[in-house]
Amino acid sequence: MALSIQQKSLPENHPHIATSYNNVAIVYETMGEYSKALVYYEKALRMRTNILSDNHPDLATTYNNIGVVYLQMSEYAKALMYSETALKIQEKTLSQDHPDLATTYGNIGWVYNQIGEYSKALYYCEKDLEISKRSLPDNHPHLATAYNKTGESYYNTKDYSKALYLFQQAEIIWKQSLPTYHLQHQKVLESIELAQKML
């Protein structure tokens, strides 16, 4: 509804319309309708490419969002391409401690985990964790995600004691911020159990 009102009342290249496209895409992504999400993210990207500078943070956010959708669709080459484009912009425009930079590092690390390039995954997940520890409160859910992704990377490189420690750190945060029945909390408990069995 807001999008249709904006399309009628604002110039066709107004930044608010791009934001609305992005918001519609987020809804579709949350619902698991990734193809529809991509349609709206790509509309936002086209518009932002035309109206923003090449290094604008909103452009990086859109590239990152598209990368995440491709990651969820298991299209890893595309996920990597969009996430790396976002990272190039963010490294030029954001502070080294910016949480968005951490998120992008984590997303790239997760792609590398999925395709079995564990040393690269570890590098990017460690960057995510380092920045997240410096820039976020100790109980922030993204910090738990960073601990968990880095733990997965260590698990995949067979460093089970380090993986266990990181999974436990994630669990401490998620225990405080998520209900015990939440899927993320349950998954990290399973990861802790798996890591303990490997020791």
Stockholm file with secondary structure:
# STOCKHOLM 1.0

chainA/1-199         MALSIQQKSLPENHPHIATSYNNVAIVYETMGEYSKALVYYEKALRMRTNILSDNHPDLATTYNNIGVVYLQMSEYAKALMYSETALKIQEKTLSQDHPDLATTYGNIGWVYNQIGEYSKALYYCEKDLEISKRSLPDNHPHLATAYNKTGESYYNTKDYSKALYLFQQAEIIWKQSLPTYHLQHQKVLESIELAQKML
#=GR chainA/1-199 SS CHHHHHHHHSCTTCHHHHHHHHHHHHHHHHTTCHHHHHHHHHHHHHHHHHHSCTTCHHHHHHHHHHHHHHHHTTCHHHHHHHHHHHHHHHHHHSCTTCHHHHHHHHHHHHHHHHTTCHHHHHHHHHHHHHHHHHHSCTTCHHHHHHHHHHHHHHHHTTCHHHHHHHHHHHHHHHHHHSCTTSHHHHHHHHHHHHHHHHC
#=GC SS_cons         CHHHHHHHHSCTTCHHHHHHHHHHHHHHHHTTCHHHHHHHHHHHHHHHHHHSCTTCHHHHHHHHHHHHHHHHTTCHHHHHHHHHHHHHHHHHHSCTTCHHHHHHHHHHHHHHHHTTCHHHHHHHHHHHHHHHHHHSCTTCHHHHHHHHHHHHHHHHTTCHHHHHHHHHHHHHHHHHHSCTTSHHHHHHHHHHHHHHHHC
//
